[in-house]
Amino acid sequence: MLSRVADTIYWLARYMERTRAMLQVIRIHYHTSQDSPAEFSWRPLLSSYGSRTPDELSSNEGDTTWVLDHLILDRENAASVYNNVLQARENARAAQDHITREVWQCLNDFYHAIRGTEIAQQVRQGDPVSGIDTLMRHSLVFTGAVQSTMPRDEGYGYLALGKLLERALQTTDILRIKWASFGDARQPAPEPHQLRNLLHARFGHELYLKTYRGNFNADSVLQFMLHNPYFTHSLYSCLHQLTWYFERLRPDSLPESYEKLEFMIGRLTNHVRYSTVAAAEPEQLNRFLLETRQELLDITGAFGNYYFGRSY
Amino acid sequence: MKENSLLQAYQEQPNVWDEMFHQNQIRPEYRNFVSAIEDLPAAELTRKDELAKKLFMSQGITFTVYSSGEGIEKIFPFDVIPRIIQHQEWLHIEAGIKQRLRALNIFLKDIYHQQFIIKDGLIPARLIYSCPQFLREMMNVDVPYDIYTHIAGVDLIRDADGQFYVLEDNLRTPSGVSYMLENRSITSRIFPDLLPKNNVLPVKDYPDLLFRNLQALGNRHVSDPTVVLLSPGMYNSAYFEHTTLARLMGIELVEGRDLIVHNHYVFMKTTRGLKQVDVIYRRVDDEFLDPLVFRPDSALGVPGIYAAYRKGNVAIINAMGNGVADDKAVYSYVPDMIRYYLGEEPILNSVPTYQMSDPDLRKMVFEKMDQMVIKRTNESGGYGMLIGSSATDEQMADFRTAITDDPRSFIAQPIISLSSTPCYLNGVLQPRRVDLRPYALYGPGGIDIVPGGLTRVALQEGSLVVNSSQGGGSKDTWVLGPESGAASG
């Protein structure tokens, strides 16, 4: 496969995974904003997914309609859901002959939907959750189309790698940002509803309930998010799958490139697997998450160098 | 007879050949089709029209117009009423195009080798050497199987007398063939069962035929050659076509930056390192192909590709330098070429063409400018053109000055009145002018033309310009099979 095409497909998957993660986080945040407006702030989300400086935000951050518009539909916001979908579709267009027609068409539909008036109306005036749900459904259709129509060749491999790396990064980031907001002096341990939101934001709430029988404590949530092998968004699960898909690329790789990446992925997977971080030690946790994040970024960089022909 | 109100409202135009009607009667090739649509409820055609638009949009058969920093998706306008061609007529067109291509191909070989046609005095050397598309770099380059014009899109028009005329031979990188394929697939959706009932010949073989030819050119080197399609990239207006063809043929779609020349061989950069490329179907113009030889500022090409081609290490389709054969001034010599190279009489008519470099002809054209079409010899897409009947005095004066300054760059032709055909626009049938571009594939095994082509429509009322860049649209083109032609004709 052409290096350029591999790069394009890999990023297509990353944009789509990011879109899904964003939509879910926004949905959960919106619910919270309706529940307990007093202690609620959009600021963490705006600093992750917005394009405004902290000063510019002060005037708008309490305005939920504006925030939703900015995060979902704002064309000026390079990190908005709109621009993620746009980029994903541009990538799909540039690699049209390597994805199936079904995948292309559902991305194209997604793109036309987010440009349409119906979503904008729902987000701005109607029920924002309906708008978010419609977009989420498009994202699920995309996932299904990839799953059921794409041949399990190199292209599928790069789609999977992009998706899993982005997913691992999102889990790492959300854990780190949320945990940082828990650990202030007034409030030493996170409240159950905060933990619930964290689980919801990574699609893990139901599985957590089944696994821990409704026992909400910070350490269990942390171990669940980091290590649970059945939870598809846990850090370990992402890295485990990443290893699996990467091994499938071996016959299509230059041996020296493969060895480089295999080493990096293997080291990080084991680092996560055998880590002993605890909720009681937020500083150690923060350091661990930052290290993990850096190693994930190093892996993405190494793909650029060794597989996508980037020389910078 | 026209009994349906939709048909009754339709007005034939005087002195124009109408493809569907003749003296208020429906032509035989259209009878089946008309009887199928005349009983439809009034709103049904509008629904079909909308369905067609929706299908184009949802399948992403669009081109992007970038304005005010944001891309707007447009579809290439499509008219639901097909253009139908009788079997006998098609056989005539097919034979005519094959003959023409054979002659043009020999002409290219001759011009870039011994130049007998110049030495024998048929074509003035000045005309050839003054053509900007004549590439000295191609002199004495041997191309595989002596084929230059692998893919040609010959533009035909029909005059008021019902005769087909060749308007242009597009021998460089003709586009539009994906619309021929897509229009047919849309028609099968909006008119279920009509295609088989009308015995319409299929066009779907095009990608297979093209791939077979491309592969054959690489067989000189290896048993399983690597064939790629070289595109200028996704911002090119024909990008949809490039991806469609690459997908239908199962070949790699590459851009200039994916290719690299090493030791006079061409390679593509893959995730497994470099892979040699044997055959390149390029959709990049000559002048952008190799910055070392042609335009040094080109970022679309591949440095060194010309040398690899010249050494025979890679096959490039179409050959470089073909522009000298579809130059509008050289066009008028094609009938002579056919007689000279093939010893045959031309099957298809050509439009009389006056070289503006000839002072007598120039004088004659200046006197009758309102009856002439004046074209720049090296422009296409409907640009650089003056249609005398609808031009203002000022425009004519501008062209007179430009012609006097640089006569070689202009030709004049009498205005041919393109045939018209009903189009379903705003809920009524209205006559619009059309041309026809069949696509011919010239491979080592001979010339194949899939029965059909792209019918382009001038959507502006009364306009004679069908180019998509000038607001043109297209129709599905049906070529009927032999039995139905015999039965109804």
Interface residues (C-beta under 8 A of the other chain):
Chain A: M1 L2 S3 R4 A6 R75 E90 R93 A94 Q96 D97 R101 W104 Q105 N108 D109 H112 E154 L249 D252 S253 L254 Y307 F308 G309
Chain B: M57 S58 Q59 G60 E70 E73 G233 M234 Y239 T243 A246 R247 E252 L253 V254 E255 R257 D258 M268 K269 T270 T271 R272 G273
